[in-house]
Amino acid sequence: MEAIGIWPHIADQAQPVKRIEITDSGLDAGIRPVLLAWDNDLHEIEGTSTAAHIVPLPRLNAALETAAASERSIAIVRPAAARSFSVGEFSADIELEGGDTIAAPLAVAADGRNSILRQASGIKTVGWPYEQIGIATTIEHELDHGGIAVQHFLPAGPFAILPLPGRKSCVTWTESAAEGHRIMLLDDNAFLEELDLRFGGKLGRLKLAGSRKAWPLSVHLARAYIANRLALVGDAAHGVHPIAGQGLNLAFRDVAAMTEVIADATRTGLDIGSSAVLERYERWRRFDSMLAAGAFDALNAFFSQENRLLRSAREVGLQLVDRFPALKRTFITEAAGLTGELPKLLKGELP
Ligand SMILES: Cc1cc2nc3c(=O)[nH]c(=O)nc-3n(C[C@H](O)[C@H](O)[C@H](O)COP(=O)(O)OP(=O)(O)OC[C@H]3O[C@@H](n4cnc5c(N)ncnc54)[C@H](O)[C@@H]3O)c2cc1C
């Protein structure tokens, strides 16, 4: 965000996550003891500051839109819904609702889970639904959060409280599908009572500060990330469980790698839509997102079970990790997206 000049436009709304706390308890537990906690600081590792920020999406979108609009080499076509996709010898052609066509040497599909471009190019996906839904909302609380992000592992799935600027937090709540649908139908007061039951009570009285939204949760991976003059990025390529809040970060990694591959190809005079160029992108990103999807799937299966034996095992595991600073550091760098072969943009450099 710094490298592309976005950061100054979101910094005042970006809440640093100073500390992360993890608990694992039953739904009706009176208190939720912290089993694992770490200060989310990269000074020791990277010489930079906080490893994570929570940014409200409308602010991020607005900053990105302003930056794109002020860049002379970007043409924005809006409204524009892609209807189909075909490939000629030298161009990728996207047909829009309404009949217009956009042609370019390369199309990058960033059109989400149900990507029309992916489907039109015949790329299949592998994946499965979870018997869970994700509920997200914003709440206001009586006490300061102190920049602490909390993940309560509850029997139905992870319940994350992510600090926003001021006395506000974003809640990302995984619930079993049936119970989640029931909760979403409740009125605001009853919804808040359900939320309060899971919240852990540390931030005083709670009030809803935004609408609530729910999504069915699933995992999917595209069988290929590229086709003739087409590359998939973000959820068009992979959808992961929100347990670690990494979906958008994986998408940023894709975009950064794609940008670097295109920049290098342009510099050396190669056709940016050629398979030699696109294969480099696919090799770079496919394995990493496959590993991430597998790891989040396994974490969700391990933590979303109400089994006493498993809970004891998890408790011992979390407390063990809590005692090993080196292991904690591994988690911080992993969550900050600083492992593996980093594209330049993720190191704060222009490609
Ligand atoms: C409950 C939940 C919680 C989450 N929490 C986090 C979190 O804390 N942190 C995190 O990093 N990630 C999180 N994620 C994941 C994150 O939301 C996604 O990974 C991310 O939004 C993917 O971005 P994307 O741009 O690839 O796809 P999307 O955000 O789905 O965007 C796709 C875009 O394409 C447009 N589009 C679709 N079809 C067409 C078409 N035919 N023509 C033109 N445009 C089209 C859509 O309008 C949309 O604007 C969460 C997801 C869920 C479900």
The ligand as an ORCA input file, in Angstrom:
! r2SCAN-3c Opt
* xyz 0 1
  C     -17.169    -14.171      6.370
  C     -15.881    -13.831      5.661
  C     -14.887    -13.170      6.355
  C     -13.684    -12.830      5.725
  N     -12.724    -12.205      6.454
  C     -11.551    -11.883      5.868
  C     -10.508    -11.212      6.600
  O     -10.648    -10.905      7.796
  N      -9.345    -10.921      5.950
  C      -9.133    -11.266      4.645
  O      -8.045    -11.000      4.113
  N     -10.099    -11.887      3.922
  C     -11.295    -12.203      4.488
  N     -12.276    -12.815      3.760
  C     -12.021    -13.172      2.354
  C     -12.127    -11.988      1.407
  O     -13.378    -11.349      1.546
  C     -11.947    -12.476     -0.036
  O     -10.854    -13.356     -0.123
  C     -11.660    -11.283     -0.943
  O     -12.783    -10.424     -0.942
  C     -11.367    -11.739     -2.358
  O     -11.235    -10.618     -3.188
  P     -11.544    -10.715     -4.745
  O     -11.365     -9.324     -5.252
  O     -10.771    -11.813     -5.359
  O     -13.076    -11.154     -4.861
  P     -14.374    -10.329     -4.439
  O     -14.140     -9.534     -3.219
  O     -15.486    -11.340     -4.449
  O     -14.589     -9.298     -5.637
  C     -14.999     -9.712     -6.920
  C     -15.468     -8.506     -7.689
  O     -15.786     -8.876     -9.034
  C     -17.026     -8.305     -9.380
  N     -17.649     -9.193    -10.391
  C     -18.183    -10.420    -10.216
  N     -18.659    -10.891    -11.377
  C     -18.426     -9.961    -12.315
  C     -18.693     -9.869    -13.708
  N     -19.301    -10.851    -14.393
  N     -18.306     -8.733    -14.372
  C     -17.683     -7.720    -13.720
  N     -17.400     -7.745    -12.390
  C     -17.771     -8.859    -11.691
  C     -17.825     -8.245     -8.091
  O     -18.828     -7.262     -8.194
  C     -16.735     -7.867     -7.103
  O     -16.545     -6.471     -7.050
  C     -13.476    -13.165      4.367
  C     -14.483    -13.822      3.649
  C     -15.683    -14.161      4.289
  C     -16.760    -14.880      3.506
*
